[in-house]
Amino acid sequence: MLQSGRDPLIINDTSNHPIATNLMPTKNKGIKSFLGVPIVLSNGILFGNLCAMDTEPYTFTERETEFLQTMAIFLTHSIELDIVAHQDQLTGLNNREFLTQYINTLPKEAQITTLFIDLDNFKSVNDSYGHKEGDAILVQSAERIKECIRSQDILSRYGGDEFVILLQGDDNAGYSQSLSESIINQFGKPFIIKDDEIALSVSIGISIETNKHQNIDQLVQNSDYAMYYSKNNGKNRYSYFNEVVE
């Protein structure tokens, strides 16, 4: 369905259809007829598809196709409303509400590595150049951090000039170090504001713990503490919470 494009895909009998004959649902699930309608977001992204199937050959009517298309439009609106509710409107990143709901889907015994990132001396940018230019710096900062992370890492704007990255799994100690170093290196390049070169660094705190709280504020508390340790000890560096408290 996704490979077929943006139009509805109608297969009244899968047994003699060149695409559907050997597909797993056809062979293993006994699907003999299929009607699929794409769910396309307003930005042109093909999000998925809504489909109706039967275990017998069936001739779908024009009315049934139109009904499924109407449902797909309704789902598109619902999906986009959900995206807006969980997206930071300035940077396009996930917001804190998204993180809150996301960690609630994870088991309490899941190990999560949290990186808390704060821009150093960002207030001076707003004071000197204004909030519009400050917002532009935040957008560029988000892009620089995105260049460093993996596709499975969860990046969000936590608030103001603070960003949070969630890493899942038990083998992220080494990766969190290399990731922090990559982010710090990214901020080694100057920002350009009104033909001026602005040097900004980041302070990073890292915490590795289980998801026992299932609350984003409590989950990042230790990494926030480690971040302030980094900021109070020279900035432009990263610190691990377990090393800070020892």
KEVO-870287 format. One line per field, with one value per residue: residue number from 1; y negated, x negated, z negated of N, C-alpha, C in turn. Coordinates in Angstrom, 2 decimals. Atoms other than C-alpha are relative to their C-alpha. Layout:
n: (NUM,...) $
n.c2: (Y,...) $
n.c1: (X,...) $
n.c3: (Z,...) $
ca.c2: (Y,...) $
ca.c1: (X,...) $
ca.c3: (Z,...) $
c.c2: (Y,...) $
c.c1: (X,...) $
c.c3: (Z,...) $
END
This chain:
n: (1,2,3,4,5,6,7,8,9,10,11,12,13,14,15,16,17,18,19,20,21,22,23,24,25,26,27,28,29,30,31,32,33,34,35,36,37,38,39,40,41,42,43,44,45,46,47,48,49,50,51,52,53,54,55,56,57,58,59,60,61,62,63,64,65,66,67,68,69,70,71,72,73,74,75,76,77,78,79,80,81,82,83,84,85,86,87,88,89,90,91,92,93,94,95,96,97,98,99,100,101,102,103,104,105,106,107,108,109,110,111,112,113,114,115,116,117,118,119,120,121,122,123,124,125,126,127,128,129,130,131,132,133,134,135,136,137,138,139,140,141,142,143,144,145,146,147,148,149,150,151,152,153,154,155,156,157,158,159,160,161,162,163,164,165,166,167,168,169,170,171,172,173,174,175,176,177,178,179,180,181,182,183,184,185,186,187,188,189,190,191,192,193,194,195,196,197,198,199,200,201,202,203,204,205,206,207,208,209,210,211,212,213,214,215,216,217,218,219,220,221,222,223,224,225,226,227,228,229,230,231,232,233,234,235,236,237,238,239,240,241,242,243,244,245,246) $
n.c2: (1.20,1.17,0.08,0.24,1.43,0.74,-0.36,-1.23,-1.26,-0.90,-1.34,-0.76,-1.42,-0.03,-1.22,0.25,1.34,-0.15,0.46,-0.58,-1.47,-0.66,0.73,-0.77,-0.03,-0.78,-1.43,-0.51,0.46,-0.30,1.21,-0.19,1.29,1.09,1.39,0.84,1.44,0.60,1.10,0.96,1.20,1.23,0.32,-0.92,-1.26,-1.16,-0.47,-1.40,-0.23,-0.58,-1.06,-0.97,-1.28,-1.10,-1.31,-0.45,1.02,0.96,1.17,1.20,1.00,1.39,0.56,-0.54,0.66,1.39,-0.05,-0.22,1.23,0.96,-0.41,0.32,1.45,0.22,-0.45,0.95,1.15,-0.43,-0.21,1.30,0.65,-0.65,0.45,1.38,-0.02,-0.60,0.53,1.36,0.76,0.77,-0.84,-1.19,-1.18,-0.43,0.85,-0.71,-0.82,-1.23,-0.82,-0.51,-1.12,-1.05,-0.84,-0.78,-1.22,-0.87,-0.70,0.65,-0.55,0.40,0.92,1.16,0.96,1.34,1.08,1.31,0.93,1.40,0.92,0.88,1.45,0.32,1.23,1.16,0.13,0.70,1.36,0.80,-0.02,-0.11,-1.35,-0.58,-0.62,-1.09,-1.13,-0.56,-0.79,-1.23,-0.87,-0.52,-0.92,-1.25,-0.68,-0.51,-1.18,-1.06,-0.58,-0.88,-1.13,-1.10,0.07,-0.53,0.88,0.90,1.37,0.95,1.29,-0.13,1.32,1.03,-0.44,-1.32,-1.13,-1.30,-1.17,-1.27,-1.17,-1.21,-1.16,-0.17,0.11,1.37,0.76,0.47,0.83,1.31,0.80,0.43,0.91,1.29,0.61,0.45,1.20,1.09,0.38,0.72,1.37,0.68,0.87,1.21,0.39,1.30,0.89,1.36,0.06,-0.23,-1.39,-0.20,-1.28,-0.58,-1.38,-0.68,-0.81,-1.21,-0.92,-1.33,-0.89,-1.32,-0.58,-0.68,0.84,-0.33,1.09,0.25,1.43,0.58,0.92,-0.79,-0.77,0.84,0.77,-0.26,0.54,1.45,0.28,-0.17,1.11,1.17,-0.25,0.37,1.45,0.65,-0.42,0.39,-0.04,-0.65,-1.33,-0.90,-0.67,-1.10,0.20,-0.91,0.50,1.27,-0.20,-0.86) $
n.c1: (-0.84,0.87,0.79,-0.84,-0.20,-0.97,-1.36,-0.52,0.39,-1.15,0.27,-1.23,0.35,1.46,0.56,0.49,0.57,1.46,0.67,-0.50,-0.08,1.00,0.24,-0.24,-1.41,-0.78,0.27,-0.11,-1.23,-1.15,-0.65,-0.35,-0.36,0.65,-0.20,0.87,-0.04,1.14,-0.14,1.03,-0.04,-0.05,1.33,0.30,0.56,-0.89,0.07,-0.40,-1.20,-1.18,-0.37,-1.07,0.39,-0.95,0.58,-0.63,0.01,-1.09,0.04,-0.27,-0.77,0.50,-0.45,0.86,1.30,-0.16,-0.16,1.33,0.75,-0.48,0.59,1.43,0.11,-0.24,1.19,1.07,-0.18,0.28,1.45,0.68,-0.28,0.86,1.37,0.11,-0.02,1.21,1.13,0.43,-0.36,1.15,1.06,-0.53,0.37,-0.96,-0.04,0.01,-1.20,0.30,0.87,-0.80,-0.81,0.86,0.59,-1.08,-0.17,1.14,-0.07,0.73,1.35,0.80,1.10,-0.02,1.09,-0.51,0.96,-0.62,0.88,-0.35,0.91,0.72,-0.04,-1.00,-0.71,0.71,-0.42,-1.29,0.20,0.77,-0.51,-1.45,-0.55,-0.14,1.28,0.18,-0.78,0.72,1.10,-0.58,-0.32,1.27,0.52,-0.74,0.51,1.34,-0.13,-0.60,1.03,0.87,-0.70,-0.47,-1.42,-0.80,0.11,-1.14,0.46,-1.09,0.29,-0.60,-0.49,1.02,1.18,0.32,-0.37,0.15,0.08,-0.21,0.58,-0.51,0.88,0.97,1.37,0.15,1.00,1.00,-0.62,-0.35,1.24,0.34,-1.05,0.24,1.17,-0.42,-0.82,0.90,0.76,-0.90,-0.16,1.28,-0.11,-0.72,-1.28,0.07,-1.13,0.20,1.41,0.88,0.22,-0.33,0.47,-0.85,0.33,-1.07,0.30,-0.81,-0.04,-0.41,-0.46,-0.43,-0.82,-1.20,-1.18,-0.86,-0.93,-0.90,-0.32,1.13,0.75,0.82,0.95,1.12,0.50,1.41,0.78,-0.04,0.99,1.32,0.20,0.42,1.39,0.80,-0.06,0.73,1.40,0.69,-0.87,0.53,0.44,-1.06,0.25,-0.90,-0.54,0.60,1.33,-0.14,-0.43,0.94) $
n.c3: (0.00,0.10,-1.22,-1.17,-0.20,0.79,-0.37,0.61,-0.62,0.07,-0.50,0.23,0.13,0.11,-0.59,-1.35,-0.03,-0.07,1.22,1.24,0.00,0.85,1.24,1.22,0.41,-0.96,0.15,1.38,0.65,-0.84,-0.50,-1.41,-0.60,0.74,-0.38,0.81,-0.26,0.69,0.95,-0.41,0.83,-0.78,-0.50,-1.08,0.49,-0.02,1.38,0.09,-0.80,0.62,-0.94,0.26,-0.61,0.16,-0.30,-1.25,-1.05,0.22,-0.88,0.78,-0.74,0.05,1.27,1.07,-0.14,0.47,1.46,0.59,-0.21,1.00,1.27,-0.07,0.21,1.43,0.70,-0.29,0.89,1.36,0.11,-0.03,1.29,0.99,-0.26,0.48,1.47,0.54,-0.74,0.30,-1.19,-0.50,-0.57,-0.63,0.77,1.00,1.17,1.29,0.08,-0.72,0.84,1.10,-0.47,-0.54,1.05,0.61,-0.78,0.24,1.29,1.08,0.12,-1.15,0.29,-0.88,0.14,-0.27,-0.18,0.19,-0.71,0.21,-0.69,0.91,-0.25,-1.02,0.38,-0.56,-1.41,0.01,0.49,-0.96,-1.36,-0.01,0.08,-1.34,-0.33,0.95,-0.50,-1.14,0.57,0.54,-1.14,-0.49,1.02,-0.15,-1.19,0.28,0.86,-0.82,-0.86,0.80,0.62,-0.84,-0.32,1.12,1.16,0.15,0.27,0.23,0.65,1.32,0.37,-0.12,-0.75,0.53,-0.84,0.65,-0.86,0.68,-0.64,0.63,-0.07,1.08,-0.50,-0.47,0.75,-0.94,-1.03,0.56,0.03,-1.36,-0.44,0.66,-0.64,-1.34,0.17,0.40,-1.20,-0.89,0.49,-0.15,-1.17,0.40,-0.58,-0.65,0.26,-0.54,-0.41,1.15,0.38,1.41,0.54,1.04,0.36,0.72,1.19,-0.11,1.11,-0.44,1.07,-0.45,1.05,-0.47,-0.19,1.15,0.32,-1.13,0.02,-0.70,0.86,0.91,-0.79,-0.42,1.15,0.23,-1.12,0.19,1.06,-0.60,-0.93,0.78,0.40,-1.17,-0.18,1.10,-0.01,-1.22,-1.18,-1.20,0.42,0.44,1.28,0.36,1.35,0.98,0.32,0.73,1.38,0.73) $
ca.c2: (0.00,-2.45,-1.61,-2.16,-5.92,-8.36,-6.80,-4.15,-0.59,1.78,5.53,7.40,10.79,11.22,14.63,13.15,9.83,9.37,7.53,9.34,12.99,13.85,11.39,12.73,11.54,13.15,16.49,16.78,14.82,15.79,12.25,12.47,8.84,5.49,1.81,-0.64,-4.43,-6.49,-8.80,-11.83,-14.69,-18.32,-18.55,-15.77,-13.01,-9.60,-8.60,-5.22,-3.71,-2.75,0.54,2.92,6.63,9.78,13.47,13.82,12.06,8.90,6.09,2.83,0.15,-3.51,-4.42,-2.13,-3.65,-7.18,-6.20,-4.91,-8.09,-10.19,-8.18,-8.68,-12.46,-12.37,-10.35,-12.79,-15.70,-13.73,-12.77,-16.36,-17.69,-15.13,-16.15,-19.83,-19.01,-17.14,-19.31,-22.37,-25.05,-26.90,-24.08,-21.34,-18.97,-16.90,-18.87,-17.99,-16.70,-14.20,-12.99,-12.63,-10.40,-8.54,-7.38,-6.25,-3.66,-2.19,0.46,-0.71,1.59,0.07,-1.60,-5.10,-7.32,-11.01,-13.83,-17.28,-20.01,-23.71,-26.51,-28.50,-32.27,-32.21,-35.07,-37.42,-36.68,-37.73,-40.78,-41.91,-40.95,-40.46,-37.48,-37.06,-36.40,-34.30,-32.13,-31.71,-30.47,-27.94,-26.60,-26.27,-24.63,-22.05,-21.26,-20.86,-18.43,-16.48,-15.98,-14.09,-11.66,-8.30,-7.73,-5.83,-8.56,-10.79,-14.51,-17.22,-20.86,-20.77,-24.49,-27.75,-26.90,-23.40,-20.18,-16.58,-13.39,-10.00,-6.89,-3.46,-0.22,1.04,0.28,-3.50,-4.46,-4.66,-6.08,-8.85,-9.97,-10.03,-11.71,-14.44,-15.03,-15.28,-17.84,-19.92,-19.85,-20.96,-24.02,-24.78,-26.36,-30.00,-31.18,-34.14,-36.96,-40.16,-39.52,-38.93,-35.61,-34.43,-31.71,-29.51,-26.35,-23.78,-22.18,-18.60,-16.35,-12.60,-10.21,-6.46,-5.01,-2.91,-4.35,-3.77,-7.20,-7.31,-11.08,-13.18,-15.80,-13.16,-11.21,-14.15,-15.48,-13.77,-14.72,-18.31,-18.23,-16.91,-19.63,-22.33,-20.67,-21.03,-24.65,-25.50,-23.84,-25.61,-25.00,-23.49,-20.02,-17.00,-15.27,-11.99,-12.14,-9.07,-10.68,-14.02,-12.58,-10.24) $
ca.c1: (0.00,-2.76,-4.74,-1.75,-1.60,1.03,4.08,6.40,5.28,8.13,7.56,10.82,9.08,5.52,5.12,4.58,2.98,-0.74,-1.60,0.51,0.24,-2.90,-2.63,-2.66,0.90,2.20,0.53,0.53,3.64,5.83,6.52,8.36,9.47,8.00,8.88,6.23,6.39,3.26,3.02,1.12,0.24,0.52,-3.25,-3.10,-4.46,-2.89,-2.09,-0.48,2.66,6.15,7.32,10.26,9.72,11.72,10.90,13.04,12.79,14.89,15.71,15.38,17.87,17.13,19.16,17.05,13.86,15.14,16.13,12.61,11.13,13.31,12.10,8.49,9.03,10.45,7.44,5.08,6.56,6.36,2.72,1.74,3.45,1.51,-1.75,-1.12,-0.39,-3.68,-5.95,-7.98,-6.70,-10.03,-12.48,-10.16,-11.59,-9.59,-8.41,-8.25,-4.69,-5.86,-8.62,-6.14,-3.87,-6.75,-8.38,-4.97,-5.00,-8.30,-8.54,-9.74,-12.74,-13.89,-17.29,-17.38,-20.40,-19.53,-21.64,-20.66,-22.10,-22.16,-23.60,-26.29,-25.79,-22.70,-21.09,-23.78,-22.66,-19.09,-20.28,-22.64,-20.75,-17.11,-14.82,-14.29,-17.99,-18.03,-15.26,-17.30,-20.22,-17.94,-16.76,-20.36,-21.34,-18.59,-19.90,-23.46,-22.38,-20.24,-23.30,-24.98,-22.27,-21.11,-17.69,-16.54,-17.60,-14.81,-15.67,-13.45,-13.52,-12.92,-12.40,-14.22,-17.75,-17.61,-17.54,-17.15,-18.21,-16.89,-18.91,-17.42,-19.24,-22.00,-25.03,-25.00,-27.80,-30.40,-28.01,-26.82,-30.44,-31.12,-27.76,-28.54,-31.93,-30.32,-27.80,-30.50,-32.52,-29.49,-29.18,-32.85,-31.80,-30.68,-27.12,-26.59,-24.31,-24.10,-27.59,-28.96,-30.51,-29.08,-30.83,-28.47,-29.34,-27.21,-27.25,-26.01,-24.93,-24.52,-22.54,-21.98,-19.08,-15.94,-12.56,-11.24,-9.60,-7.95,-7.98,-10.11,-11.03,-12.26,-13.95,-16.09,-16.73,-20.10,-21.29,-20.20,-22.31,-25.29,-24.77,-25.04,-28.22,-29.60,-28.48,-30.01,-33.30,-34.32,-31.41,-31.91,-32.14,-30.09,-29.75,-28.23,-25.94,-27.46,-30.91,-29.68,-28.12,-31.00) $
ca.c3: (0.00,-0.97,2.14,4.42,3.89,2.65,4.31,2.82,3.49,4.31,4.66,5.08,5.36,4.08,5.70,9.15,8.21,9.10,5.86,3.29,4.30,2.32,-0.57,-4.13,-5.02,-1.84,-2.43,-6.23,-7.19,-4.28,-3.10,0.21,0.71,-0.32,-0.25,-1.44,-1.74,-2.55,-5.56,-4.27,-6.63,-5.54,-5.13,-2.52,-4.74,-4.12,-7.71,-7.11,-5.69,-6.71,-5.28,-5.09,-4.39,-3.96,-3.86,-0.73,2.62,2.48,4.89,2.97,4.01,4.68,1.59,-0.62,0.78,0.13,-3.42,-4.14,-2.64,-4.96,-7.95,-6.78,-6.68,-10.23,-11.43,-9.72,-11.67,-14.93,-14.31,-13.49,-16.62,-18.67,-16.97,-17.76,-21.40,-21.78,-19.68,-20.63,-18.28,-18.01,-17.31,-16.09,-18.70,-21.16,-24.18,-27.87,-27.57,-24.97,-27.30,-30.14,-28.09,-26.49,-29.73,-31.00,-28.21,-29.43,-32.18,-35.58,-35.42,-32.12,-32.32,-30.90,-30.35,-30.51,-29.11,-30.36,-28.10,-28.93,-26.79,-28.60,-28.85,-26.64,-28.59,-27.32,-23.73,-24.48,-26.39,-23.60,-20.45,-21.47,-21.78,-18.04,-17.51,-20.66,-19.22,-16.05,-18.16,-19.88,-16.52,-15.32,-18.61,-18.18,-14.70,-15.95,-18.65,-16.16,-13.98,-16.84,-17.96,-16.62,-15.12,-18.26,-20.69,-22.06,-21.87,-23.31,-24.23,-27.95,-28.32,-27.62,-26.54,-28.04,-26.03,-27.18,-25.42,-26.54,-25.73,-26.37,-27.09,-29.35,-27.19,-26.93,-29.32,-26.58,-24.02,-26.36,-26.70,-22.96,-22.34,-24.89,-23.29,-19.84,-21.08,-22.76,-19.54,-17.55,-19.75,-19.20,-15.90,-16.29,-15.70,-13.37,-14.52,-12.48,-11.06,-14.56,-15.56,-18.86,-20.85,-22.87,-24.74,-26.53,-29.96,-30.08,-32.93,-32.54,-34.71,-34.31,-36.30,-36.06,-35.15,-38.68,-38.99,-35.55,-35.94,-33.64,-36.26,-38.71,-35.94,-34.85,-38.36,-38.71,-35.23,-35.96,-39.13,-37.16,-34.55,-37.21,-38.43,-34.91,-34.74,-38.12,-37.26,-34.10,-31.68,-28.22,-29.74,-30.81,-34.17,-35.36,-38.38,-40.02,-39.83,-41.16,-44.33,-45.17) $
c.c2: (-1.25,-0.19,-0.43,-1.49,-0.56,0.38,1.24,1.23,0.99,1.33,0.86,1.49,0.10,1.19,-0.22,-1.41,0.10,-0.42,0.88,1.51,0.65,-0.75,0.85,-0.03,0.84,1.50,0.51,-0.37,0.23,-1.21,0.14,-1.31,-1.13,-1.34,-0.86,-1.45,-0.64,-1.08,-0.94,-1.28,-1.25,-0.42,0.97,1.34,1.10,0.70,1.49,0.24,0.62,1.03,0.83,1.28,1.03,1.30,0.65,-1.08,-0.92,-1.18,-1.24,-1.04,-1.38,-0.65,0.48,-0.63,-1.42,-0.05,0.17,-1.24,-1.07,0.32,-0.34,-1.48,-0.33,0.41,-0.94,-1.21,0.37,0.16,-1.35,-0.79,0.59,-0.43,-1.40,-0.04,0.49,-0.50,-1.42,-0.84,-0.81,0.88,1.20,1.29,0.47,-0.98,0.84,0.90,1.32,0.93,0.63,1.22,1.15,0.90,0.81,1.29,1.01,0.72,-0.67,0.52,-0.39,-0.97,-1.11,-0.89,-1.36,-0.98,-1.32,-1.04,-1.42,-0.88,-0.92,-1.46,-0.40,-1.30,-1.23,-0.21,-0.75,-1.45,-0.89,-0.12,0.08,1.43,0.64,0.69,1.15,1.24,0.67,0.87,1.33,0.98,0.62,0.99,1.35,0.79,0.59,1.25,1.17,0.68,1.04,1.29,1.07,-0.13,0.47,-0.86,-0.99,-1.37,-0.91,-1.33,0.02,-1.31,-1.02,0.44,1.36,1.08,1.30,1.09,1.24,1.12,1.23,1.13,-0.03,-0.25,-1.40,-0.82,-0.58,-0.93,-1.37,-0.91,-0.52,-0.98,-1.39,-0.72,-0.53,-1.29,-1.19,-0.47,-0.78,-1.46,-0.74,-0.92,-1.23,-0.11,-1.39,-0.77,-1.40,-0.24,0.12,1.50,0.13,1.39,0.45,1.43,0.62,0.70,1.17,0.82,1.32,0.83,1.31,0.64,0.71,-0.99,0.16,-1.09,-0.15,-1.42,-0.72,-0.92,0.75,0.77,-0.83,-0.75,0.19,-0.54,-1.53,-0.41,0.10,-1.11,-1.23,0.18,-0.37,-1.51,-0.72,0.34,-0.23,-0.04,0.75,1.39,0.85,0.68,1.09,-0.19,0.90,-0.40,-1.27,0.23,0.86,-0.84) $
c.c1: (-0.88,-0.83,0.83,0.23,1.09,1.44,0.47,-0.47,1.13,-0.39,1.22,-0.26,-1.52,-0.62,-0.55,-0.56,-1.52,-0.73,0.34,-0.11,-0.91,-0.30,0.38,1.48,0.87,-0.16,0.31,1.31,1.25,0.74,0.24,0.42,-0.49,0.39,-0.84,0.05,-1.15,0.41,-1.17,0.15,-0.09,-1.36,-0.46,-0.56,1.06,-0.13,0.30,1.18,1.10,0.55,1.18,-0.35,1.09,-0.70,0.66,-0.18,1.22,-0.20,0.40,0.70,-0.65,0.39,-0.87,-1.39,0.07,0.14,-1.36,-0.86,0.41,-0.58,-1.49,-0.23,0.19,-1.23,-1.17,0.09,-0.34,-1.49,-0.72,0.26,-0.89,-1.45,-0.21,-0.08,-1.30,-1.27,-0.31,0.15,-1.17,-0.98,0.51,-0.35,1.18,0.00,0.06,1.22,-0.19,-0.85,0.78,0.80,-0.87,-0.54,1.07,0.27,-1.11,0.15,-0.86,-1.42,-0.90,-1.10,-0.02,-1.19,0.52,-1.15,0.77,-0.98,0.50,-1.02,-0.66,0.13,1.02,0.74,-0.66,0.36,1.32,-0.16,-0.66,0.68,1.53,0.47,0.17,-1.28,-0.29,0.77,-0.71,-1.17,0.53,0.33,-1.28,-0.62,0.68,-0.52,-1.38,0.06,0.56,-1.03,-0.85,0.69,0.33,1.50,0.87,-0.08,1.17,-0.52,1.19,-0.57,0.76,0.61,-1.12,-1.14,-0.49,0.53,-0.27,-0.05,0.20,-0.61,0.51,-1.02,-1.07,-1.44,-0.33,-1.04,-1.06,0.57,0.36,-1.22,-0.35,1.04,-0.22,-1.18,0.35,0.81,-0.87,-0.81,0.87,0.14,-1.34,-0.02,0.82,1.36,-0.17,1.29,-0.35,-1.48,-0.99,-0.14,0.19,-0.46,0.94,-0.46,1.20,-0.57,0.96,-0.10,0.57,0.39,0.47,0.78,1.20,1.16,0.98,1.04,1.09,0.54,-1.20,-0.82,-0.90,-1.07,-1.22,-0.65,-1.50,-0.87,-0.01,-1.04,-1.42,-0.31,-0.47,-1.42,-0.94,-0.07,-0.82,-1.48,-0.64,0.84,-0.67,-0.55,1.22,-0.41,1.04,0.46,-0.68,-1.43,0.05,0.29,-0.97,-1.02) $
c.c3: (0.00,1.26,1.21,0.24,-0.87,0.30,-0.75,0.78,-0.21,0.63,-0.33,-0.16,0.00,0.73,1.40,0.15,-0.05,-1.27,-1.19,-0.10,-1.02,-1.29,-1.21,-0.44,0.92,-0.25,-1.39,-0.68,0.85,0.52,1.50,0.69,-0.91,0.59,-0.93,0.44,-0.77,-0.99,0.26,-0.82,0.89,0.53,1.10,-0.44,0.04,-1.35,-0.12,0.91,-0.84,0.98,-0.51,0.75,-0.23,0.36,1.21,1.05,-0.14,0.94,-0.80,0.87,-0.13,-1.33,-1.16,0.05,-0.52,-1.52,-0.68,0.18,-1.01,-1.37,-0.04,-0.23,-1.49,-0.82,0.22,-0.92,-1.45,-0.23,-0.06,-1.28,-1.09,0.18,-0.54,-1.52,-0.59,0.68,-0.44,1.26,0.56,0.75,0.79,-0.72,-0.84,-1.16,-1.28,-0.15,0.73,-0.85,-1.14,0.43,0.48,-1.11,-0.72,0.76,-0.26,-1.34,-1.05,-0.15,1.17,-0.42,1.03,-0.33,0.44,0.14,-0.11,0.54,-0.22,0.72,-1.03,0.46,1.07,-0.31,0.61,1.47,0.08,-0.42,1.05,1.35,0.08,0.10,1.37,0.42,-0.95,0.43,1.17,-0.47,-0.54,1.11,0.56,-0.99,0.09,1.19,-0.25,-0.87,0.81,0.88,-0.74,-0.43,1.03,0.22,-1.18,-1.26,-0.02,-0.43,-0.19,-0.48,-1.31,-0.47,0.13,0.89,-0.50,0.94,-0.76,1.06,-0.86,0.83,-0.73,0.14,-1.07,0.43,0.49,-0.74,0.95,1.05,-0.54,-0.08,1.39,0.55,-0.60,0.65,1.39,-0.09,-0.36,1.20,0.98,-0.41,-0.03,1.20,-0.38,0.67,0.62,-0.27,0.49,0.32,-1.15,-0.25,-1.51,-0.42,-1.12,-0.25,-0.71,-1.22,0.01,-1.28,0.45,-1.22,0.62,-1.14,0.61,0.03,-1.16,-0.29,1.06,-0.03,0.56,-0.89,-0.97,0.75,0.35,-1.17,-0.20,1.13,-0.05,-1.05,0.57,0.99,-0.74,-0.54,1.14,0.16,-1.07,-0.04,1.38,1.25,1.14,-0.31,-0.36,-1.30,-0.19,-1.44,-1.01,-0.37,-0.83,-1.47,-0.80,-0.78) $
END
